[in-house]
Amino acid sequence: MLRFGLAVASMVFLATPSFAARCGGDFNTFVAAMTQEAQAAGVSGSVTSAALSGVTPDPAVLAFDRRQRYTFNKTFEQYVSTRVGAGRISGGKAMLQRHAALLSRIEQKFGVPRQILVAIWGLESDFGKGDIGKLPVVRTLATLAHDCRRTELFQGELLAALKIVQRGDLPLRDLIGAFAGEIGQTQFLPSSYIKYGVDFDGDGHVDLRHSVPDVLASTANLLHTSGFKMGQPYGEGTPNFEAMREWNRAVIYRKTIGYYADRLRE
């Protein structure tokens, strides 16, 4: 998900013990406290040891975080022209055809139109072909959790990331993502991965990095849970537009999703 102050669906905190780890100060002391928090939340010692032993802060993550500006300085017309061109529209229509049967099943189960799902998929990762991040999620989130600006948010995300490994959804070596710990082809933060992730290919795991059925069904589940209704308009001012706020609070981004979906319907 494109971030807007990280105020998206992924900000739903998991039910965990009170956050005891203090931000700032010695990083190793902080990690030790987070290890205790994770084990108290049900993460095994073997997972916490493998994930957190020897972890170090990532200065590049902090530098990127401090450069971020969570407002759009373009008009909608300027922004959409950079995100939804002829190539992305034709690519989206090809995905609609290639995954028609899968998308029909998802529509029937979750009540979210295929054009909206493919639009989000295209915008977030160019249908899985684009950059979905190359950073170790645990190191990224430990770095951001240790920073005091949004420590509670990222402590929660760090615990959720460890739970993804604990559940067996992704092995630690495959838990890689973007600069705020976003994972997979539609860029879920770990707490949303836990809350909304769906095993739609039936292999017993929620894999939002490699499984297209899991990616699209999980995205649909998030929108459905947020109140998105099939067959209803989704333009600005509608209930469906408000439901997409759980995906991204930025009005300009939600308008871009709708614009792209409309082009895919043509």
C-alpha positions in Angstrom: 0.0 0.0 0.0 1.2 3.4 -0.8 1.7 5.1 2.5 -0.1 8.2 3.7 1.3 8.8 7.1 1.0 5.0 7.5 -2.6 5.7 8.3 -4.0 2.7 6.4 -5.6 -0.6 7.2 -2.3 -1.9 8.3 -2.4 0.4 11.3 -4.9 -1.8 13.1 -2.9 -3.0 16.1 -2.8 -6.6 17.1 -4.0 -7.6 20.5 -0.6 -7.9 22.3 0.7 -7.3 25.8 1.4 -3.7 26.7 4.5 -2.4 24.9 7.2 -2.6 27.5 10.3 -2.0 25.3 11.6 1.6 25.6 12.5 3.4 22.4 15.9 5.0 22.0 18.9 4.1 24.1 20.9 1.0 23.6 19.6 -1.0 20.6 20.5 -4.4 22.0 18.6 -3.7 25.2 15.6 -2.7 23.2 15.8 -5.9 21.1 16.1 -8.0 24.3 12.9 -6.3 25.6 11.1 -6.9 22.3 12.2 -10.6 22.4 10.4 -10.9 25.8 7.4 -9.1 24.4 7.2 -11.5 21.4 7.5 -14.6 23.6 4.8 -13.3 25.9 2.7 -12.9 22.8 3.2 -16.5 21.8 6.1 -16.4 19.5 8.5 -19.3 20.1 12.0 -18.9 21.4 13.4 -20.5 18.2 11.7 -17.9 16.0 12.7 -14.9 18.2 16.3 -16.2 18.3 16.5 -16.7 14.6 14.9 -13.4 13.8 16.4 -11.1 16.4 19.8 -12.5 17.4 22.4 -10.2 16.1 20.0 -7.8 14.4 21.4 -4.3 13.9 19.7 -0.9 13.1 19.5 0.1 9.4 20.6 3.7 8.9 19.2 3.7 5.4 15.7 2.9 6.7 15.8 5.8 9.2 17.1 8.1 6.5 14.3 7.1 4.1 11.7 7.6 6.9 12.9 11.1 7.6 12.7 12.0 3.9 9.1 10.9 3.6 6.4 13.4 3.0 3.0 12.0 3.6 1.1 14.6 1.5 0.6 14.8 -2.2 1.8 18.0 -3.9 0.2 17.3 -7.3 -3.2 17.7 -8.6 -5.2 14.5 -9.3 -4.7 15.0 -13.0 -1.0 15.4 -12.6 -0.7 12.4 -10.3 -2.9 10.0 -12.3 -1.1 10.8 -15.5 2.1 9.4 -13.9 0.4 6.2 -12.5 -2.2 5.1 -15.1 -0.9 5.1 -18.6 -1.7 3.1 -21.7 0.7 0.3 -20.8 -0.6 -0.1 -17.3 -4.2 -0.2 -18.6 -3.4 -2.8 -21.2 -1.5 -4.8 -18.6 -4.4 -4.7 -16.3 -6.8 -5.9 -19.0 -4.4 -8.8 -19.7 -4.5 -9.7 -16.0 -8.3 -9.6 -16.0 -8.3 -12.1 -18.8 -5.5 -14.3 -17.4 -7.1 -14.6 -13.9 -10.8 -14.4 -14.9 -11.8 -17.6 -13.2 -9.9 -16.7 -10.0 -11.3 -13.2 -9.9 -14.8 -14.6 -10.4 -14.4 -16.8 -7.3 -13.1 -13.9 -5.3 -16.0 -11.7 -6.4 -18.4 -14.3 -5.3 -16.8 -14.8 -1.9 -15.9 -11.2 -1.0 -18.1 -9.0 -3.1 -15.3 -6.8 -4.4 -15.2 -6.1 -8.2 -12.2 -7.5 -10.1 -11.3 -4.2 -11.6 -10.7 -2.6 -8.2 -8.5 -5.5 -7.2 -6.5 -5.5 -10.4 -6.2 -1.7 -10.2 -4.7 -1.9 -6.7 -2.4 -4.8 -7.7 -1.2 -2.8 -10.7 -0.6 0.4 -8.7 1.2 -1.3 -5.9 3.6 -3.6 -7.7 2.8 -3.7 -11.5 1.1 -7.0 -10.9 3.9 -8.5 -8.9 6.5 -7.6 -11.6 7.6 -4.4 -9.9 9.7 -3.6 -6.8 8.1 -5.1 -3.8 11.1 -4.4 -1.5 14.4 -6.1 -0.8 14.9 -5.3 2.9 14.8 -7.8 5.8 11.4 -6.9 7.4 12.5 -7.7 10.9 15.6 -5.5 10.7 13.5 -2.7 9.1 10.8 -2.8 11.8 13.2 -3.2 14.7 15.0 0.0 13.4 11.7 1.9 13.2 10.4 0.5 16.5 13.6 1.6 18.3 13.1 5.1 16.9 10.9 7.1 19.2 8.7 8.8 16.7 6.2 6.0 16.2 7.5 3.3 18.4 4.1 1.8 19.4 3.1 1.4 15.8 6.3 -0.3 14.7 6.6 -2.4 17.9 3.2 -3.8 16.9 4.3 -4.4 13.4 7.5 -6.1 14.5 5.5 -8.5 16.7 3.1 -9.2 13.8 6.1 -9.9 11.5 7.4 -12.5 13.9 3.9 -14.0 14.0 3.9 -14.4 10.2 7.0 -16.6 10.7 5.5 -18.4 13.7 2.4 -19.3 11.7 4.6 -20.7 8.9 3.2 -18.3 6.2 6.7 -17.1 5.2 10.1 -18.4 6.2 12.4 -15.8 7.8 14.6 -15.8 4.7 11.6 -14.8 2.6 10.4 -12.1 5.0 11.6 -9.2 2.9 9.8 -6.0 2.1 9.9 -2.2 1.6 11.1 0.7 3.7 8.3 0.6 6.3 8.1 -3.2 6.4 5.4 -3.6 3.7 5.2 -7.1 2.4 4.1 -8.6 -0.9 2.4 -7.8 -4.2 -0.1 -5.4 -2.7 2.2 -4.2 0.1 0.6 -5.2 3.4 2.1 -4.2 6.7 2.5 -7.3 8.9 -0.5 -6.5 11.1 -2.8 -6.4 8.1 -1.1 -9.6 6.8 -2.2 -11.3 10.1 -5.6 -9.7 10.2 -6.8 -9.9 6.6 -4.5 -12.5 5.0 -6.4 -15.4 3.2 -5.1 -18.7 2.1 -7.0 -18.8 -1.2 -4.8 -21.4 -3.0 -5.4 -23.9 -0.2 -1.8 -24.7 0.5 -2.1 -24.0 4.2 -0.1 -20.8 4.2 -0.9 -17.1 3.5 1.8 -16.1 1.0 1.4 -12.5 -0.2 4.7 -12.5 -1.9 4.3 -15.4 -4.4 0.7 -16.6 -4.5 -1.6 -14.5 -6.8 -4.7 -16.2 -5.3 -3.7 -15.2 -1.8 -2.7 -11.7 -2.8 -6.0 -10.9 -4.6 -8.2 -12.6 -2.0 -6.5 -10.9 0.9 -6.8 -7.5 -0.7 -10.5 -8.3 -1.4 -10.9 -9.4 2.2 -9.6 -6.2 3.5 -12.0 -4.1 1.4 -14.9 -6.4 2.2 -14.2 -6.2 5.9 -14.1 -2.4 5.6 -17.6 -2.3 4.1 -17.0 -2.3 0.3 -20.2 -3.4 -1.5 -20.3 -5.1 -4.9 -22.4 -3.3 -7.6 -22.3 0.1 -5.8 -20.4 3.2 -7.1 -17.0 3.9 -5.7 -16.4 7.5 -6.7 -15.5 10.2 -4.3 -18.3 10.8 -1.7 -19.7 7.2 -1.9 -19.6 4.6 0.9 -17.3 2.5 -1.2 -14.9 5.3 -1.5 -14.9 5.7 2.2 -14.4 1.9 2.6 -11.2 2.2 0.5 -9.9 4.6 3.1 -9.0 1.5 5.1 -6.6 0.8 2.2 -5.3 4.3 1.9 -6.4 7.6 3.5 -5.2 9.8 0.7 -8.2 11.0 -1.4 -6.0 11.4 -4.5 -4.8 7.8 -4.3 -8.3 6.4 -3.9 -9.5 8.5 -6.8 -6.6 7.0 -8.8 -7.8 3.5 -7.9 -11.3 4.3 -9.1 -10.0 6.0 -12.3 -7.8 3.0 -13.1 -10.7 0.5 -12.4 -13.0 2.5 -14.7 -10.4 2.3 -17.5 -10.2 -1.5 -17.0 -14.0 -1.7 -17.3 -14.0 -0.1 -20.7 
